[in-house]
Amino acid sequence: MTAIVDAHHHIWRRDDLPWLVGPMQPRIFGPYEPIRRDYSIKEYLGDLAGCGVIKSVYVQTNWAQEHFEDEAAWVQQTAEETGWPHAIVAYADVTVEDVRPQLDRLQRYPLLRGVRMQLHWHDNPLYRFAARADLCADPVIHRNVGYLADYGLSFDLQVFAPQMQDAAGLADACPDVTFVLQHAGMLEDLSPAGRAAWRQGMLRLAACPNVVCKLSGLGTFIHRNDAAHVAAVVAESVAVFGADRCLFGSNFPIEMLWTNYHDLVQTYLDATSSNPGQRDAILRNTALRVYRLAP
């Protein structure tokens, strides 16, 4: 059985996530009533049972900003109690004048490996998260993300294709920080022109040696686990970045809206079946290296 590292999953407590409480708000992944509830580490482990997953990385879930440390503390405690997850990507607000006081608070948690602040912006308000499209070009963000190198932390980078040029500029400005491109660059426009723009942006990002590509959330815009779509995005991402700069992430429980964990993993196994060496890099080795996980 192939050993797998899930480099992007979430567990959550419903009351801590504003987008899961109160009136249902439109989200990028569509209606989400089935996941408006607690998703515990016990349920997550049940979902991945039998899939060959040996390690996992928790990625922040947008708790209220003032509770960014509480989220990291809760996940660290969960790991100490259960042995899972094995690394944490926490939230930090890189738009403030100096992010280092936040990083000082976060670094007390041994599993901390990186931070994420979602910078994606889109013309479609349903796909929009960041305050403006050009945050990756902001000198304040350049400075703050650059500080991550002093803490040995990576930055999980989430942008759409039109933002990739600025995102590459951010990566160039912070050569000692590893950038983990979320969801393989968020391909949402599947027209020939949309695919071409995404591919061009991916090539620009891949020219930055400190950027790696996370193959996660590929059902986000099509709302299904589509084997042909996953295989195509995996193949193009590997062609651009190389397998040793690509890594798998389940994005569970979001993907639970249209599939189960076993079927999702099988789709990635099928997509990488032609080259066992590439499969091992994508499903295990790259994530072990990037997030500094023990084998």
Residue pairs with C-beta under 8 A, 6 or more apart in sequence:
1 52
2 52
2 269
2 279
2 280
2 283
2 284
3 52
3 54
3 283
3 284
4 51
4 52
4 53
4 54
4 248
4 265
4 283
4 284
5 53
5 54
5 55
5 56
5 57
5 247
5 248
5 283
5 284
5 287
5 288
5 293
6 48
6 53
6 55
6 56
6 57
6 248
6 249
6 250
6 252
7 56
7 57
7 180
7 214
7 216
7 247
7 248
7 249
7 287
7 290
7 291
8 57
8 59
8 182
8 214
8 216
8 217
8 249
8 250
8 251
9 44
9 56
9 57
9 58
9 59
9 85
9 249
9 250
9 251
9 252
9 253
10 39
10 58
10 59
10 61
10 251
10 252
10 253
10 254
11 39
11 40
11 41
11 44
11 58
11 75
11 78
11 85
12 20
12 38
12 39
12 61
13 38
13 74
14 20
14 21
14 36
14 37
14 38
15 21
16 63
16 64
16 67
16 70
16 71
17 61
17 62
17 63
18 62
18 64
19 25
19 27
19 62
20 32
20 35
20 36
20 37
21 36
24 31
24 32
24 33
24 36
26 126
27 126
28 126
28 127
28 129
28 220
28 221
29 219
29 220
29 223
29 254
29 257
30 223
30 257
31 257
32 254
32 257
34 256
34 257
35 253
35 254
35 256
35 257
39 253
41 78
41 82
41 84
41 85
42 82
43 253
44 56
44 84
44 252
44 253
45 82
45 84
47 252
47 253
47 256
47 260
47 261
48 56
48 250
48 252
48 261
48 265
50 262
51 261
51 262
51 265
52 265
53 265
54 284
55 85
55 86
55 87
55 287
55 288
55 293
56 84
56 85
56 86
56 87
57 85
57 86
57 87
57 88
57 89
57 113
57 249
57 287
57 291
57 293
58 75
58 85
58 87
58 88
58 89
59 89
59 116
59 156
59 249
60 68
60 71
60 89
60 90
60 91
60 115
60 116
61 71
62 91
62 118
63 70
63 71
63 91
65 91
65 93
68 90
68 91
68 92
68 93
68 102
68 106
69 90
69 102
69 105
69 106
71 90
71 91
72 88
72 90
72 106
72 109
72 112
73 109
75 85
75 88
75 109
75 111
76 88
76 109
76 110
76 111
78 84
78 85
79 85
79 86
79 88
79 111
85 111
86 111
86 291
86 293
86 294
87 111
87 112
87 113
87 291
87 292
87 293
88 109
88 111
88 112
88 113
89 113
89 114
89 115
89 116
89 154
89 156
89 291
90 106
90 109
90 112
90 114
90 115
90 116
91 115
91 116
91 117
92 99
92 102
92 103
92 106
92 115
92 117
93 99
93 102
93 117
94 115
94 117
94 140
94 141
94 144
94 145
95 117
95 131
95 135
95 138
95 140
95 141
95 144
96 102
96 140
96 144
97 140
98 144
99 144
99 147
100 147
103 115
103 147
103 148
103 151
103 153
106 112
106 115
107 151
112 153
113 153
113 154
113 291
113 292
114 148
114 153
114 154
114 155
114 156
114 178
114 180
114 291
115 148
115 153
115 154
115 155
115 156
116 155
116 156
116 158
116 182
118 129
118 130
118 158
118 182
119 129
119 130
119 135
119 136
119 141
119 157
119 158
119 159
119 163
119 167
120 127
120 128
120 129
120 130
120 158
120 159
120 160
120 163
120 186
121 128
121 129
121 130
121 131
121 132
121 133
121 135
121 160
121 163
122 128
122 160
122 188
127 160
127 188
129 158
133 162
133 163
134 163
134 166
135 141
136 159
136 163
136 166
136 167
136 169
136 170
137 166
137 169
137 170
141 170
142 170
142 173
142 174
145 155
145 170
145 173
145 174
145 177
146 173
146 174
146 176
146 177
148 154
148 155
148 174
148 177
149 174
149 176
149 177
153 177
154 177
154 178
154 179
154 180
154 290
154 291
155 174
155 177
155 178
155 179
155 180
156 179
156 180
156 182
156 214
157 167
157 170
157 171
157 179
157 180
157 181
157 182
157 211
158 181
158 182
158 183
158 186
159 166
159 167
159 181
159 185
159 186
160 185
160 186
160 188
161 185
161 186
161 187
161 189
161 194
161 197
161 198
161 200
161 201
162 197
162 201
163 201
164 185
164 200
164 201
164 202
164 204
164 205
165 201
165 204
167 179
167 201
167 205
168 204
168 205
168 207
168 208
168 211
170 179
171 177
171 179
171 205
171 208
171 210
171 211
172 208
174 210
175 210
176 210
177 210
178 210
178 211
178 212
178 290
179 205
179 208
179 210
179 211
179 212
180 211
180 212
180 213
180 214
180 247
180 290
181 205
181 211
181 212
181 213
181 214
182 214
182 216
182 217
183 214
183 216
183 217
183 218
183 220
183 251
184 202
184 213
184 214
184 215
184 216
184 217
184 218
184 233
184 234
184 237
185 198
185 201
185 202
185 205
185 213
185 237
186 217
186 220
186 221
187 194
187 195
187 198
187 218
187 221
187 233
188 194
188 220
188 221
189 195
189 197
189 198
190 221
190 222
199 236
199 240
202 213
202 236
202 237
202 240
202 241
203 240
205 211
205 213
206 213
206 240
206 241
206 245
211 241
211 245
212 241
212 245
212 246
212 247
212 286
212 290
213 237
213 240
213 241
213 245
213 246
213 247
214 246
214 247
214 248
214 249
215 233
215 234
215 237
215 246
215 247
215 248
215 249
215 268
215 282
216 248
216 249
216 250
216 251
217 249
217 251
217 254
217 255
218 229
218 230
218 233
219 225
219 226
219 251
219 255
219 258
219 259
220 251
220 254
222 229
223 257
223 258
224 258
224 259
225 255
225 258
225 259
225 263
225 264
225 267
227 267
227 270
227 271
230 267
230 268
230 271
231 267
231 270
231 271
234 246
234 268
234 271
234 272
234 282
235 271
237 246
238 246
238 278
238 282
243 275
243 277
243 278
243 281
243 282
243 286
244 281
244 285
244 286
245 286
246 281
246 282
246 286
247 282
247 286
247 287
247 290
248 268
248 282
248 283
248 287
250 261
250 264
250 265
252 261
252 264
255 264
268 282
268 283
269 279
269 283
272 278
272 279
272 282
272 283
273 279
287 293
288 294
288 295
